[in-house]
Every structure is written in structure tokens, then in C-alpha cells.
Amino acid sequence: MVDAEKIQAEGIKLLEEFSEKLKNVPETGETHYVVDIRNVWRPDGKPVRFEGFRERLGKLVPRFKDGYVVAEKGS
């Protein structure tokens, strides 16, 4: 059974410890990072359709159904 009071007390303790650590961090103004976002793996351009891709993919993956890869849902 979950002890709500214990969880709340631990949460408050964590926040207090974190606040204590933040006291040593100097206050600064807001910082913005502007980056030139671009595709670094291949030249940007119109995508090219690869004929037979789904069929080849289906042969490589453990489970393939109705043209889609079947995988377990993570938690």
C-alpha cells in the first residue's frame, strides 16, 4: 500500500535539498541560444521514395504485419 504522507515528506525533503544546492548558483539574466538548425546527415532536399522498401524491411524485422513493424510498447 502507498503511504501518501511518507511520499509527501520525501518530496518536500528532496525539494528542500535541491533548493539548498541552488543557493550557490549565481543568478543571471535570461539566456537564449540561437542555432542554425539544419540537417547534418544528408543534404536537405526533396525525399526520394525507395521502391520495395516495405518488403525489404519486412524481411529484416522480427514482426511485420500489414506493412508495419510490430513492436512492444515501452513503459
MDAnalysis code that builds the backbone (N, CA, C; Angstrom):
import MDAnalysis as mda
import numpy as np

u = mda.Universe.empty(225, n_residues=75, atom_resindex=np.repeat(np.arange(75), 3), trajectory=True)
u.add_TopologyAttr("name", ["N", "CA", "C"] * 75)
u.add_TopologyAttr("resid", np.arange(1, 76))
u.add_TopologyAttr("resname", ["MET", "VAL", "ASP", "ALA", "GLU", "LYS", "ILE", "GLN", "ALA", "GLU", "GLY", "ILE", "LYS", "LEU", "LEU", "GLU", "GLU", "PHE", "SER", "GLU", "LYS", "LEU", "LYS", "ASN", "VAL", "PRO", "GLU", "THR", "GLY", "GLU", "THR", "HIS", "TYR", "VAL", "VAL", "ASP", "ILE", "ARG", "ASN", "VAL", "TRP", "ARG", "PRO", "ASP", "GLY", "LYS", "PRO", "VAL", "ARG", "PHE", "GLU", "GLY", "PHE", "ARG", "GLU", "ARG", "LEU", "GLY", "LYS", "LEU", "VAL", "PRO", "ARG", "PHE", "LYS", "ASP", "GLY", "TYR", "VAL", "VAL", "ALA", "GLU", "LYS", "GLY", "SER"])
u.atoms.positions = np.array([
    [0.848, -1.180, 0.000],
    [0.000, 0.000, 0.000],
    [0.896, 1.246, 0.000],
    [0.459, 2.269, -0.664],
    [1.216, 3.509, -0.789],
    [0.962, 4.385, 0.430],
    [2.045, 4.847, 1.044],
    [1.932, 5.745, 2.189],
    [2.082, 7.177, 1.688],
    [0.952, 7.857, 1.499],
    [0.938, 9.202, 0.920],
    [1.729, 10.197, 1.768],
    [1.634, 10.082, 3.068],
    [2.349, 11.014, 3.950],
    [3.863, 10.837, 3.814],
    [4.307, 9.593, 3.707],
    [5.736, 9.316, 3.556],
    [6.240, 9.876, 2.225],
    [5.471, 9.672, 1.158],
    [5.850, 10.176, -0.157],
    [5.908, 11.700, -0.142],
    [4.924, 12.326, 0.492],
    [4.906, 13.790, 0.569],
    [6.115, 14.302, 1.356],
    [6.439, 13.657, 2.467],
    [7.581, 14.073, 3.279],
    [8.887, 13.927, 2.501],
    [9.029, 12.816, 1.761],
    [10.236, 12.616, 0.951],
    [10.327, 13.644, -0.167],
    [9.190, 13.988, -0.767],
    [9.157, 15.005, -1.817],
    [9.578, 16.362, -1.290],
    [9.063, 16.725, -0.131],
    [9.433, 18.007, 0.491],
    [10.917, 18.018, 0.816],
    [11.422, 16.914, 1.331],
    [12.852, 16.815, 1.654],
    [13.702, 17.002, 0.397],
    [13.299, 16.349, -0.694],
    [14.028, 16.484, -1.953],
    [14.037, 17.928, -2.436],
    [12.884, 18.578, -2.392],
    [12.798, 19.970, -2.833],
    [13.662, 20.893, -1.969],
    [13.665, 20.652, -0.684],
    [14.494, 21.468, 0.213],
    [15.979, 21.274, -0.075],
    [16.395, 20.021, -0.299],
    [17.796, 19.746, -0.632],
    [18.176, 20.387, -1.963],
    [17.298, 20.310, -2.931],
    [17.560, 20.908, -4.238],
    [17.642, 22.430, -4.121],
    [16.745, 23.033, -3.357],
    [16.763, 24.483, -3.143],
    [18.065, 24.912, -2.474],
    [18.531, 24.095, -1.544],
    [19.794, 24.409, -0.858],
    [20.961, 24.396, -1.842],
    [20.976, 23.435, -2.737],
    [22.031, 23.360, -3.747],
    [21.972, 24.554, -4.696],
    [20.768, 25.019, -5.016],
    [20.607, 26.134, -5.943],
    [21.067, 27.464, -5.354],
    [21.195, 27.544, -4.048],
    [21.636, 28.796, -3.416],
    [23.017, 29.213, -3.905],
    [23.848, 28.252, -4.300],
    [25.208, 28.545, -4.745],
    [25.305, 28.887, -6.225],
    [24.190, 28.771, -6.947],
    [24.179, 29.065, -8.378],
    [23.905, 30.554, -8.559],
    [24.805, 31.262, -9.235],
    [24.590, 32.703, -9.396],
    [23.382, 32.990, -10.293],
    [22.689, 34.062, -9.953],
    [21.547, 34.462, -10.767],
    [22.061, 35.200, -11.996],
    [21.476, 34.876, -13.131],
    [21.869, 35.539, -14.370],
    [20.613, 35.937, -15.119],
    [20.816, 36.737, -16.132],
    [19.695, 37.108, -16.981],
    [19.296, 35.937, -17.849],
    [18.214, 36.080, -18.526],
    [17.722, 35.024, -19.397],
    [18.702, 34.794, -20.542],
    [18.940, 33.543, -20.876],
    [19.876, 33.209, -21.937],
    [19.116, 32.546, -23.081],
    [19.385, 33.008, -24.284],
    [18.773, 32.413, -25.459],
    [19.881, 31.860, -26.332],
    [19.702, 30.650, -26.802],
    [20.667, 30.046, -27.707],
    [20.024, 29.964, -29.083],
    [20.562, 30.699, -30.001],
    [20.048, 30.675, -31.359],
    [20.992, 29.827, -32.183],
    [20.440, 28.794, -32.772],
    [21.260, 27.865, -33.516],
    [20.719, 27.761, -34.938],
    [21.621, 27.623, -35.860],
    [21.215, 27.399, -37.234],
    [20.862, 25.921, -37.360],
    [19.573, 25.616, -37.254],
    [19.143, 24.221, -37.300],
    [19.115, 23.764, -38.748],
    [19.845, 22.672, -38.994],
    [19.869, 22.123, -40.337],
    [20.150, 20.637, -40.252],
    [19.881, 19.970, -41.311],
    [20.096, 18.537, -41.378],
    [21.586, 18.290, -41.632],
    [22.269, 17.670, -40.677],
    [23.713, 17.457, -40.826],
    [24.052, 16.073, -41.373],
    [23.050, 15.215, -41.563],
    [23.338, 13.858, -42.004],
    [23.284, 13.696, -43.509],
    [22.511, 14.516, -44.170],
    [22.429, 14.441, -45.627],
    [21.998, 15.822, -46.126],
    [22.234, 16.100, -47.354],
    [21.823, 17.410, -47.872],
    [20.299, 17.547, -47.809],
    [19.832, 18.723, -47.455],
    [18.399, 18.962, -47.450],
    [17.888, 18.906, -48.880],
    [16.714, 18.389, -49.033],
    [16.138, 18.295, -50.361],
    [14.851, 17.509, -50.323],
    [14.287, 17.293, -51.478],
    [13.053, 16.552, -51.586],
    [13.326, 15.071, -51.320],
    [12.483, 14.419, -50.493],
    [12.698, 13.000, -50.209],
    [12.492, 12.150, -51.465],
    [13.222, 11.058, -51.523],
    [13.125, 10.144, -52.658],
    [12.467, 8.861, -52.165],
    [11.456, 8.409, -52.870],
    [10.759, 7.183, -52.489],
    [11.571, 5.989, -52.979],
    [11.805, 5.054, -52.080],
    [12.570, 3.854, -52.392],
    [11.600, 2.705, -52.619],
    [11.465, 2.296, -53.855],
    [10.537, 1.212, -54.192],
    [11.000, -0.097, -53.545],
    [10.064, -0.822, -52.973],
    [10.375, -2.107, -52.354],
    [10.881, -1.991, -50.931],
    [10.839, -0.795, -50.359],
    [11.369, -0.592, -49.010],
    [10.602, -1.417, -47.976],
    [9.268, -1.349, -48.017],
    [8.473, -2.074, -47.020],
    [8.709, -3.582, -47.092],
    [8.821, -4.101, -48.287],
    [9.046, -5.540, -48.432],
    [10.403, -5.930, -47.856],
    [11.423, -5.140, -48.137],
    [12.767, -5.445, -47.612],
    [12.794, -5.275, -46.098],
    [12.103, -4.247, -45.600],
    [12.049, -4.029, -44.159],
    [11.359, -5.211, -43.482],
    [10.281, -5.682, -44.091],
    [9.540, -6.818, -43.535],
    [10.386, -8.061, -43.367],
    [11.386, -8.220, -44.205],
    [12.273, -9.384, -44.108],
    [13.324, -9.219, -43.010],
    [13.557, -7.978, -42.575],
    [14.603, -7.712, -41.590],
    [14.109, -7.706, -40.146],
    [12.863, -7.329, -39.934],
    [12.360, -7.163, -38.566],
    [11.710, -8.453, -38.073],
    [11.717, -8.646, -36.740],
    [11.135, -9.880, -36.195],
    [9.632, -10.018, -36.464],
    [8.868, -8.917, -36.351],
    [7.420, -8.982, -36.550],
    [6.981, -7.862, -37.481],
    [6.243, -8.223, -38.512],
    [5.800, -7.270, -39.519],
    [4.382, -7.660, -39.914],
    [3.435, -6.717, -39.814],
    [2.046, -7.047, -40.101],
    [1.390, -5.897, -40.854],
    [0.747, -6.192, -41.952],
    [0.013, -5.202, -42.751],
    [0.880, -4.013, -43.145],
    [2.147, -4.276, -43.425],
    [3.036, -3.205, -43.868],
    [3.654, -2.388, -42.747],
    [3.488, -2.810, -41.497],
    [4.016, -2.065, -40.357],
    [4.863, -2.970, -39.462],
    [5.871, -2.374, -38.824],
    [6.682, -3.093, -37.857],
    [5.867, -3.218, -36.577],
    [5.804, -4.409, -36.014],
    [5.081, -4.642, -34.757],
    [6.126, -4.724, -33.654],
    [5.959, -3.867, -32.638],
    [6.929, -3.832, -31.541],
    [6.194, -3.709, -30.219],
    [6.878, -4.088, -29.145],
    [6.297, -3.954, -27.827],
    [6.271, -2.487, -27.431],
    [5.262, -2.112, -26.696],
    [5.147, -0.747, -26.204],
    [5.969, -0.631, -24.934],
    [6.874, 0.349, -24.878],
    [7.698, 0.552, -23.692],
    [6.906, 1.202, -22.575],
    [7.473, 1.167, -21.394],
    [6.774, 1.788, -20.268],
    [7.300, 3.161, -19.977],
])
